[in-house]
Amino acid sequence: MFMDYYHSLVSSINRALDAFLSEQIDSVKDNSFLEFFYRRVHSFLSSGGKRIRPVLLLLSAGSISPSIFSDSLYRISLSVE
C-alpha cells in the first residue's frame, strides 16, 4: 500500500521535474551555452533515482495539511533534488 503511494509520488515528481526543465530549456533557446547546460542537467536528473528527498518533503507537508498538494508544492520539492 505505501509502496504504491510512494511510486505515485515519484511519478508525479518525475513529471514535474521534466516539465520544469523543459520549460527552462525553452526559455534559453537564444543562449546555446545555457541550453546545453540545462539539457545536461535534464539528462542527469532524468537518469533515475529514488527521489527520496522530494518524497520526504511531500510526505512531511501532507502530514501537516493533506490538502496542501499542488503544482507549487511539487516545484518546491524539486529544489531539494
Number of C-alpha atoms within 10 A of each C-alpha: 5 7 8 9 10 17 14 12 19 18 13 15 22 19 12 18 21 16 13 15 18 14 12 16 20 12 12 14 12 10 11 11 11 15 17 14 13 19 16 12 12 18 13 10 16 13 7 9 10 10 20 13 14 22 22 15 17 20 16 12 15 13 11 9 10 11 9 13 13 9 12 11 14 21 16 14 20 19 10 13 14
